[in-house]
């Protein structure tokens, strides 16, 4: 039986604590939102309500709702800094650094407060605006604002820019103002920049201001740099009982470091944390993502994944096979990758992502019929995704089955799709129409695609080449092609197209310059050598032309016939 009086009293106690907390929070915000100049909040109570509501949603993990409320607050009150400040933090968490910088700056312009200023400086660090940071801090110091954190940021900016003499000079200048903690941090940053890692270890071991986790992260970085594997192994062993976030940071430092000889260290990371299931699953995936193909094989990660099957993955069979699939993908074992993906398909037949990974794998192996089969299977079980039609169209195009390619690609345009996808389909359909001899439709689609995205260089190049082959609108073809070589100067196909257009226009000597540039970029393309032969023949370099044609045949693995080439040359120029 529950004592209702006690329950009510407990609720009242919690409510009073909440009111005290909110009152303190509002007082803090008011201190931060009233500007020293003319800007003032017209309705403080309503504004405070919005700020507290937004904060309540943040505490409950509902960032989207908090963001919406703070956006409402900045529209309601232009002179309230708190909403801009909170929006800057939300935008930064969401990865929108540009918007974060904008809102942080607005908060600083409204309120002359160090909390907002330091937030703005931190965001400027992320966006790389060092000049603005230095300018702001210098201005504040010249105004006589001798704040510890500002001075620290000021000196640290010199260290980060490798202006170490100036940093040391300013450290001496402000030594009496800075706290011992900040002096320690600056000394560590200074010695790290100089790569005096032994000195950093001395500072860390003697410092009582830096907490254990931060010390261990720095030690992990130093031990990795110095390849002190025994020290690193001891650090990993001692840290196995710490929280997962800290262990992740240590793992990232070790795995992302480019130094060699860390295979044993990574194995220790796995073996020492086998009881922490969630960390272990994260770690395996992180190793796959961040470690090279050769290192993965050396670690023999496959063995570890199987070892963890009945422990870490016992409640998630699909995650086990997905992890194996990622591993085989990284080490480029396509047959093994396909085997795992097919198992995943059997376990979860409606998982669209698995189908698309299978399609990608079969496509990259030139297994066009398999791509078609997978797409048909997906559609047969009711997976209504128009991208399956697109991939079937692509596979049929690769098999030169242009009628079926046309049918599937045209069906994509009957559904509502976003513009990027629609014009990607139209670009491929333009190629299909050309292959079917539907030149008018092909030209029209190429025009649409280029109008939608003037920087689609592939569409420009292919359209220009097809016009040149048909000897239609050669001036237009030249403009299209010239645009591509001006923007991408290392694409042999683009230079070949431009040279071939010049050839068709009778500008043979000019064409030589561009076809030779194409060969310089790609010496193994038989089509380019073939074109080179025809261009050389026109400027009466017959022997060189014959050699170019021979080289083309060698690359294509065909039998060279001068008579055949001369007959082709005559037909081309009829």
C-alpha positions as CSV (number, residue, x, y, z in Angstrom):
1,X,0.0,0.0,0.0
2,X,1.3,3.4,-1.0
3,X,1.2,6.3,1.5
4,X,-0.4,9.1,-0.6
5,X,0.7,11.9,1.8
6,X,4.3,10.9,1.4
7,X,4.0,10.7,-2.4
8,X,2.4,14.1,-2.5
9,X,5.0,15.6,-0.3
10,X,7.8,14.2,-2.4
11,X,6.2,15.6,-5.6
12,X,5.9,19.0,-3.9
13,X,9.5,18.9,-2.8
14,X,10.7,18.1,-6.4
15,X,8.5,20.9,-7.7
16,X,9.9,23.5,-5.3
17,X,13.5,22.4,-6.3
18,X,12.6,22.8,-10.0
19,X,11.2,26.3,-9.3
20,X,14.4,27.3,-7.6
21,X,16.5,26.0,-10.4
22,X,14.3,27.8,-13.0
23,X,14.5,31.1,-11.1
24,X,18.3,30.8,-11.0
25,X,18.4,29.9,-14.7
26,X,16.2,33.0,-15.6
27,X,18.3,35.3,-13.5
28,X,21.4,34.1,-15.3
29,X,19.8,34.5,-18.7
30,X,18.7,38.1,-17.8
31,X,22.3,38.9,-17.0
32,X,23.3,37.6,-20.4
33,X,20.5,39.1,-22.5
34,X,20.4,42.8,-21.5
35,X,22.8,44.8,-23.8
36,X,24.9,47.6,-22.4
37,X,23.8,49.8,-25.4
38,X,20.3,50.7,-26.6
39,X,19.0,47.2,-27.4
40,X,16.5,45.9,-24.8
41,X,14.0,43.1,-24.4
42,X,10.4,44.5,-24.6
43,X,8.6,41.6,-22.9
44,X,11.1,39.9,-20.6
45,X,8.6,37.4,-19.0
46,X,7.4,36.0,-22.4
47,X,10.9,35.8,-23.6
48,X,12.1,34.0,-20.5
49,X,9.2,31.5,-20.8
50,X,10.4,30.6,-24.3
51,X,14.0,30.2,-23.2
52,X,13.0,28.0,-20.3
53,X,10.7,25.9,-22.5
54,X,13.5,25.4,-25.0
55,X,15.9,24.4,-22.3
56,X,13.4,22.0,-20.9
57,X,13.2,20.2,-24.3
58,X,17.0,20.2,-24.5
59,X,17.2,18.5,-21.1
60,X,14.7,15.9,-22.3
61,X,16.8,15.3,-25.4
62,X,14.3,16.8,-27.9
63,X,16.8,19.0,-29.8
64,X,14.4,19.6,-32.7
65,X,11.7,21.1,-30.5
66,X,14.2,23.2,-28.6
67,X,15.5,24.5,-31.9
68,X,12.0,25.4,-33.0
69,X,11.3,27.3,-29.8
70,X,14.6,29.2,-29.9
71,X,13.9,30.2,-33.5
72,X,10.5,31.5,-32.4
73,X,12.3,33.4,-29.6
74,X,14.7,35.2,-31.9
75,X,11.8,36.3,-34.2
76,X,9.8,37.5,-31.1
77,X,12.7,39.4,-29.5
78,X,15.6,40.6,-31.6
79,X,17.4,41.9,-28.5
80,X,17.5,38.6,-26.6
81,X,21.0,37.0,-26.7
82,X,20.2,33.8,-24.9
83,X,18.2,32.3,-27.8
84,X,20.9,33.1,-30.3
85,X,23.4,31.5,-27.9
86,X,21.4,28.3,-27.5
87,X,20.8,28.1,-31.3
88,X,24.5,28.4,-32.0
89,X,25.2,25.4,-29.8
90,X,22.3,23.4,-31.4
91,X,23.5,24.2,-34.9
92,X,27.0,23.2,-34.0
93,X,25.8,19.8,-32.6
94,X,23.9,19.3,-35.9
95,X,27.1,19.9,-37.9
96,X,26.0,23.3,-39.3
97,X,29.1,25.3,-38.3
98,X,28.2,28.2,-40.6
99,X,24.9,28.8,-38.9
100,X,26.4,28.2,-35.5
101,X,28.9,31.0,-36.2
102,X,26.1,33.3,-37.3
103,X,24.1,32.8,-34.1
104,X,27.1,33.0,-31.8
105,X,28.1,36.3,-33.4
106,X,24.6,37.7,-32.9
107,X,24.6,36.7,-29.2
108,X,28.0,38.6,-28.8
109,X,26.7,41.7,-30.6
110,X,23.7,41.8,-28.3
111,X,25.3,41.0,-25.0
112,X,28.8,41.9,-23.8
113,X,29.3,38.7,-21.9
114,X,32.3,36.4,-21.7
115,X,30.3,33.2,-21.9
116,X,28.9,34.2,-25.3
117,X,32.3,35.5,-26.4
118,X,34.1,32.2,-25.5
119,X,31.4,30.3,-27.3
120,X,31.9,32.4,-30.4
121,X,35.6,31.9,-30.2
122,X,35.3,28.1,-29.9
123,X,33.0,28.1,-33.0
124,X,35.4,30.3,-34.9
125,X,38.1,27.8,-34.1
126,X,36.0,25.1,-35.8
127,X,35.3,27.2,-38.9
128,X,39.0,28.1,-39.1
129,X,38.5,31.9,-38.7
130,X,41.7,32.5,-36.7
131,X,42.1,36.2,-37.9
132,X,38.7,37.0,-36.4
133,X,39.5,35.3,-33.1
134,X,42.8,37.3,-32.8
135,X,41.1,40.5,-33.7
136,X,38.3,40.0,-31.1
137,X,40.7,39.1,-28.3
138,X,43.2,41.9,-29.1
139,X,40.3,44.4,-29.0
140,X,39.1,43.1,-25.6
141,X,42.6,43.1,-24.1
142,X,43.2,46.7,-25.4
143,X,39.9,47.6,-23.7
144,X,41.5,46.4,-20.5
145,X,39.4,43.2,-20.1
146,X,42.0,40.9,-18.5
147,X,40.0,37.7,-18.4
148,X,41.9,34.5,-17.8
149,X,40.1,32.5,-20.5
150,X,40.5,35.3,-23.1
151,X,44.3,35.6,-22.4
152,X,44.6,31.8,-22.6
153,X,42.8,31.8,-26.0
154,X,45.0,34.7,-27.2
155,X,48.3,32.9,-26.4
156,X,47.0,29.5,-27.5
157,X,46.2,31.0,-30.9
158,X,49.9,31.8,-31.4
159,X,50.9,28.3,-30.4
160,X,48.4,26.8,-32.9
161,X,49.8,29.1,-35.6
162,X,53.4,27.9,-34.7
163,X,54.4,31.4,-33.6
164,X,56.1,29.9,-30.5
165,X,58.5,32.8,-29.7
166,X,55.6,35.2,-29.6
167,X,53.5,32.8,-27.5
168,X,56.4,32.5,-25.0
169,X,56.7,36.3,-24.8
170,X,53.0,36.7,-24.1
171,X,53.0,33.9,-21.5
172,X,55.7,35.8,-19.6
173,X,53.7,39.1,-19.9
174,X,50.5,37.6,-18.5
175,X,52.1,35.1,-16.2
176,X,50.7,36.7,-13.0
177,X,47.2,36.9,-14.3
178,X,46.8,33.4,-15.7
179,X,45.9,30.6,-13.3
180,X,48.3,27.7,-12.7
181,X,45.8,25.4,-14.5
182,X,45.9,27.6,-17.7
183,X,49.7,28.0,-17.5
184,X,50.0,24.2,-17.4
185,X,47.7,23.8,-20.4
186,X,49.7,26.4,-22.4
187,X,53.0,24.7,-21.5
188,X,51.6,21.4,-22.7
189,X,50.3,22.9,-25.9
190,X,53.7,24.6,-26.4
191,X,55.7,21.4,-25.9
192,X,53.3,19.3,-28.0
193,X,53.8,21.8,-30.8
194,X,57.5,21.4,-30.5
195,X,57.0,17.6,-30.3
196,X,58.9,17.5,-27.0
197,X,56.7,14.6,-25.8
198,X,59.0,13.7,-22.8
199,X,58.5,17.2,-21.4
200,X,54.8,16.9,-21.8
201,X,54.8,13.7,-19.8
202,X,56.8,15.5,-17.0
203,X,54.2,18.3,-16.9
204,X,51.3,15.8,-16.8
205,X,52.8,13.7,-14.1
206,X,53.5,16.8,-11.9
207,X,50.2,18.6,-12.6
208,X,47.3,18.4,-10.0
209,X,45.0,20.5,-12.2
210,X,44.4,18.3,-15.1
211,X,42.0,15.5,-14.5
212,X,42.8,11.8,-15.0
213,X,40.8,11.3,-18.2
214,X,42.4,14.3,-19.9
215,X,45.9,13.1,-18.8
216,X,45.3,9.6,-20.1
217,X,44.1,11.0,-23.5
218,X,47.3,13.1,-23.8
219,X,49.4,10.1,-22.7
220,X,47.7,7.9,-25.3
221,X,48.6,10.4,-28.0
222,X,52.2,10.7,-26.8
223,X,52.7,6.9,-26.3
224,X,51.3,6.4,-29.8
225,X,53.6,9.0,-31.3
226,X,56.7,7.6,-29.5
227,X,55.6,4.0,-30.2
228,X,55.8,3.2,-26.5
229,X,53.7,0.1,-27.0
230,X,54.2,-1.3,-23.5
231,X,53.1,2.0,-21.9
232,X,50.2,2.1,-24.3
233,X,49.1,-1.5,-23.4
234,X,49.3,-0.7,-19.7
235,X,47.1,2.4,-20.3
236,X,44.5,0.3,-22.2
237,X,44.5,-2.3,-19.5
238,X,44.0,0.2,-16.7
239,X,41.3,2.0,-18.6
240,X,39.1,-1.0,-19.4
241,X,36.8,-0.3,-16.4
242,X,36.3,3.4,-17.4
243,X,33.3,4.8,-19.2
244,X,32.8,4.0,-22.8
245,X,33.0,7.6,-24.1
246,X,36.5,8.0,-22.6
247,X,37.5,4.6,-24.1
248,X,36.3,5.6,-27.5
249,X,38.4,8.8,-27.4
250,X,41.5,6.7,-26.5
251,X,40.7,4.2,-29.3
252,X,40.3,7.0,-31.8
253,X,43.7,8.5,-30.9
254,X,45.4,5.1,-31.3
255,X,43.7,3.9,-34.4
256,X,43.6,7.2,-36.3
257,X,47.4,7.8,-35.7
258,X,49.4,7.1,-38.8
259,X,52.3,5.3,-37.0
260,X,53.1,1.7,-37.8
261,X,53.4,-1.2,-35.4
262,X,50.0,-0.8,-33.8
263,X,48.5,-4.2,-34.7
264,X,49.2,-5.6,-31.2
265,X,47.8,-2.5,-29.6
266,X,44.5,-2.8,-31.5
267,X,44.3,-6.5,-30.5
268,X,44.8,-5.4,-26.9
269,X,42.0,-2.9,-27.2
270,X,39.6,-5.6,-28.4
271,X,40.7,-8.2,-25.8
272,X,40.8,-5.9,-22.8
273,X,37.2,-4.6,-23.4
274,X,35.4,-7.9,-24.2
275,X,33.0,-7.4,-21.3
276,X,31.8,-4.0,-22.5
277,X,29.5,-5.2,-25.3
278,X,28.4,-1.9,-26.7
279,X,31.9,-0.5,-26.7
280,X,33.3,-3.7,-28.3
281,X,30.7,-3.5,-31.2
282,X,31.6,0.2,-31.7
283,X,35.3,-0.6,-31.6
284,X,35.1,-3.4,-34.3
285,X,33.1,-1.1,-36.6
286,X,35.5,1.8,-36.0
287,X,38.6,-0.4,-36.7
288,X,37.0,-1.5,-40.0
289,X,36.2,2.1,-41.0
290,X,39.6,3.6,-40.0
291,X,42.2,0.9,-40.6
292,X,43.9,0.0,-43.8
293,X,43.2,-3.1,-45.8
294,X,46.6,-4.6,-45.0
295,X,46.4,-3.8,-41.3
296,X,43.0,-5.4,-41.0
297,X,44.4,-8.6,-42.5
298,X,47.4,-8.4,-40.1
299,X,45.0,-8.0,-37.1
300,X,43.0,-10.9,-38.4
301,X,39.8,-9.1,-37.4
302,X,37.6,-11.8,-39.0
303,X,38.7,-14.1,-36.2
304,X,37.8,-11.6,-33.5
305,X,34.3,-11.0,-35.1
306,X,33.6,-14.7,-35.0
307,X,34.9,-14.9,-31.5
308,X,32.5,-12.3,-30.4
309,X,29.5,-13.8,-32.3
310,X,28.0,-15.6,-29.3
311,X,28.9,-12.8,-26.9
312,X,28.5,-9.3,-28.4
313,X,26.2,-10.3,-31.2
314,X,24.1,-12.9,-29.5
315,X,21.0,-10.7,-29.6
316,X,21.7,-9.2,-33.0
317,X,22.4,-11.8,-35.7
318,X,21.9,-9.2,-38.5
319,X,24.5,-6.9,-36.9
320,X,27.0,-9.8,-36.9
321,X,26.6,-10.5,-40.6
322,X,26.5,-6.7,-41.4
323,X,29.8,-6.3,-39.6
324,X,31.3,-9.2,-41.5
325,X,30.0,-7.7,-44.7
326,X,31.7,-4.4,-43.9
327,X,34.9,-6.2,-43.1
328,X,35.0,-8.2,-46.4
329,X,34.1,-5.1,-48.3
330,X,37.1,-3.2,-46.8
331,X,39.5,-6.0,-47.6
332,X,38.0,-6.4,-51.1
333,X,36.8,-10.0,-50.8
334,X,33.7,-9.6,-53.0
335,X,32.6,-13.2,-53.0
336,X,32.6,-13.3,-49.2
337,X,30.9,-9.9,-49.1
338,X,28.1,-11.1,-51.4
339,X,27.7,-14.3,-49.2
340,X,27.1,-12.2,-46.1
341,X,24.7,-9.8,-47.9
342,X,22.7,-12.7,-49.2
343,X,22.4,-14.1,-45.6
344,X,21.3,-10.6,-44.5
345,X,18.7,-10.6,-47.3
346,X,17.3,-14.0,-46.1
347,X,17.2,-12.7,-42.5
348,X,15.5,-9.4,-43.4
349,X,13.9,-9.7,-46.9
350,X,12.5,-6.1,-46.8
351,X,15.8,-4.3,-45.9
352,X,16.2,-2.0,-48.9
353,X,19.7,-1.0,-47.9
354,X,20.9,-4.7,-48.2
355,X,19.5,-4.8,-51.8
356,X,21.3,-1.7,-52.8
357,X,24.6,-3.0,-51.3
358,X,24.1,-6.2,-53.3
359,X,23.4,-4.1,-56.5
360,X,26.5,-2.0,-55.9
361,X,28.7,-5.0,-55.4
362,X,27.4,-6.9,-58.4
363,X,27.5,-3.8,-60.6
364,X,31.2,-3.1,-59.6
365,X,31.9,-6.7,-60.6
366,X,30.2,-6.2,-64.0
367,X,27.6,-8.8,-63.2
368,X,24.8,-7.0,-65.0
369,X,22.3,-10.0,-65.0
370,X,22.7,-10.3,-61.2
371,X,21.8,-6.6,-60.8
372,X,18.7,-7.2,-62.8
373,X,17.8,-10.3,-60.8
374,X,18.2,-8.5,-57.5
375,X,16.0,-5.6,-58.7
376,X,13.3,-8.0,-59.9
377,X,13.4,-9.9,-56.6
378,X,13.0,-6.6,-54.7
379,X,10.0,-5.6,-56.7
380,X,8.4,-9.0,-56.6
381,X,8.2,-8.9,-52.8
382,X,6.7,-5.4,-52.9
383,X,9.6,-3.1,-52.3
384,X,8.3,-0.1,-54.2
385,X,11.4,1.9,-54.7
386,X,11.8,3.6,-58.1
387,X,15.6,3.3,-57.8
388,X,15.3,-0.5,-58.6
389,X,14.0,0.5,-62.1
390,X,16.9,2.9,-62.5
391,X,19.5,0.2,-61.7
392,X,17.7,-2.2,-64.0
393,X,17.9,0.4,-66.7
394,X,21.6,1.0,-66.0
395,X,22.3,-2.8,-66.1
396,X,20.4,-3.3,-69.4
397,X,22.3,-0.3,-70.9
398,X,25.6,-2.0,-69.9
399,X,24.4,-5.2,-71.7
400,X,23.5,-3.1,-74.8
401,X,19.8,-4.1,-74.3
402,X,18.7,-0.6,-75.1
403,X,15.0,-1.3,-75.4
404,X,14.7,-2.7,-71.9
405,X,17.0,0.1,-70.6
406,X,14.6,2.6,-72.2
407,X,11.5,0.9,-70.7
408,X,12.9,0.9,-67.1
409,X,14.3,4.4,-67.3
410,X,11.1,5.9,-68.7
411,X,9.1,4.3,-65.9
412,X,11.3,6.2,-63.4
413,X,10.0,9.5,-64.9
414,X,6.3,8.5,-64.4
415,X,6.7,8.7,-60.6
416,X,7.3,11.8,-58.5
417,X,11.1,12.0,-57.9
418,X,13.3,14.8,-56.7
419,X,15.1,16.9,-59.4
420,X,18.6,15.5,-58.9
421,X,17.3,12.0,-59.4
422,X,15.1,13.0,-62.3
423,X,17.9,14.6,-64.2
424,X,20.3,11.7,-63.4
425,X,17.7,9.4,-65.1
426,X,17.4,11.8,-68.0
427,X,21.1,11.9,-68.5
428,X,21.3,8.1,-68.9
429,X,18.1,8.1,-71.0
430,X,19.7,10.5,-73.4
431,X,22.5,8.0,-73.9
432,X,20.0,5.2,-74.5
433,X,18.0,7.3,-77.0
434,X,21.3,8.0,-78.9
435,X,22.1,4.3,-79.0
436,X,18.6,3.6,-80.4
437,X,19.1,6.3,-83.1
438,X,16.5,8.6,-81.5
439,X,18.7,11.6,-82.0
440,X,16.1,14.3,-81.6
441,X,15.0,12.9,-78.2
442,X,18.6,12.4,-77.1
443,X,19.6,15.9,-78.0
444,X,16.5,17.3,-76.2
445,X,17.3,15.4,-73.0
446,X,21.0,16.4,-73.1
447,X,19.8,20.1,-73.4
448,X,17.5,19.7,-70.4
449,X,20.2,18.0,-68.2
450,X,22.8,20.7,-69.0
451,X,20.3,23.5,-68.4
452,X,19.5,22.0,-65.0
453,X,23.2,21.6,-64.1
454,X,25.5,23.6,-66.3
455,X,28.5,22.0,-64.5
456,X,27.5,18.4,-65.5
457,X,30.8,18.0,-67.5
458,X,30.0,14.3,-68.5
459,X,26.7,15.3,-70.1
460,X,28.4,18.2,-71.9
461,X,31.3,16.0,-73.1
462,X,29.1,13.1,-74.3
463,X,26.6,15.4,-76.1
464,X,29.4,17.3,-77.8
465,X,31.0,14.0,-78.9
466,X,27.7,12.6,-80.3
467,X,27.2,15.9,-82.2
468,X,30.7,15.6,-83.7
469,X,30.1,12.0,-84.8
470,X,26.9,13.1,-86.6
471,X,28.6,16.3,-87.8
472,X,25.8,18.4,-86.5
473,X,26.0,21.8,-84.9
474,X,29.8,21.6,-84.6
475,X,30.1,25.1,-83.3
476,X,27.7,24.2,-80.4
477,X,29.8,21.0,-79.9
478,X,33.0,23.0,-79.7
479,X,31.5,25.3,-77.0
480,X,30.2,22.4,-75.0
481,X,33.5,20.6,-75.1
482,X,35.7,23.7,-74.5
483,X,33.8,24.3,-71.3
484,X,34.8,20.8,-70.0
485,X,38.6,21.1,-70.7
486,X,38.7,24.5,-69.1
487,X,37.3,23.1,-65.9
488,X,38.9,19.7,-65.7
489,X,42.4,19.7,-67.0
490,X,43.2,16.0,-66.3
491,X,40.5,14.2,-68.1
492,X,41.7,12.4,-71.2
493,X,38.2,11.8,-72.6
494,X,37.4,15.5,-72.5
495,X,40.5,16.4,-74.4
496,X,39.9,13.6,-76.9
497,X,36.4,14.9,-77.6
498,X,37.6,18.4,-78.1
499,X,40.4,17.2,-80.5
500,X,37.8,15.1,-82.5
501,X,35.5,18.1,-82.9
502,X,38.4,20.2,-84.2
503,X,39.2,17.4,-86.6
504,X,35.6,17.4,-87.8
505,X,35.9,21.1,-88.4
506,X,39.0,20.7,-90.4
507,X,41.2,22.3,-87.8
508,X,43.8,19.5,-88.0
509,X,46.9,21.2,-86.6
510,X,45.0,22.6,-83.7
511,X,43.5,19.2,-83.0
512,X,47.0,17.6,-82.7
513,X,47.7,19.8,-79.6
514,X,44.6,18.5,-77.7
515,X,44.9,14.8,-78.8
516,X,48.5,14.7,-77.6
517,X,47.3,16.2,-74.3
518,X,44.8,13.4,-74.1
519,X,47.5,10.7,-74.7
520,X,49.8,12.4,-72.1
521,X,47.0,11.9,-69.6
522,X,46.0,8.4,-70.6
523,X,48.5,6.4,-72.8
524,X,46.4,3.2,-72.6
525,X,43.2,4.2,-74.3
526,X,42.9,2.6,-77.8
527,X,40.2,5.1,-79.0
528,X,42.4,8.1,-78.3
529,X,45.3,6.5,-80.3
530,X,42.9,5.7,-83.1
531,X,41.8,9.3,-83.3
532,X,45.4,10.4,-83.1
533,X,46.1,8.3,-86.2
534,X,43.3,10.0,-88.2
535,X,44.5,13.5,-87.2
536,X,48.1,12.7,-88.0
537,X,47.1,11.3,-91.4
538,X,45.4,14.6,-92.3
539,X,48.5,16.7,-91.6
540,X,50.5,14.2,-93.9
541,X,52.4,12.5,-91.1
542,X,51.5,9.1,-92.6
543,X,54.1,7.0,-90.9
544,X,53.3,8.4,-87.4
545,X,49.6,7.9,-88.2
546,X,50.3,4.2,-89.1
547,X,52.2,3.8,-85.8
548,X,49.3,5.4,-83.8
549,X,46.8,3.0,-85.4
550,X,49.1,0.0,-84.7
551,X,49.3,1.1,-81.1
552,X,45.5,1.4,-81.0
553,X,45.2,-2.2,-82.3
554,X,47.7,-3.5,-79.7
555,X,45.6,-2.0,-76.9
556,X,42.3,-3.2,-78.4
557,X,43.9,-6.6,-79.1
558,X,42.9,-6.6,-82.8
559,X,44.7,-7.2,-86.1
560,X,46.0,-4.0,-87.7
561,X,45.1,-3.3,-91.4
562,X,46.3,-0.1,-93.0
563,X,43.9,-0.6,-95.9
564,X,41.0,-0.8,-93.5
565,X,42.1,2.3,-91.7
566,X,42.4,4.3,-95.0
567,X,39.0,3.1,-96.0
568,X,37.6,4.3,-92.7
569,X,39.4,7.6,-93.1
570,X,37.7,8.0,-96.5
571,X,34.2,7.2,-95.1
572,X,34.7,9.6,-92.1
573,X,35.4,12.5,-94.5
574,X,32.9,11.8,-97.2
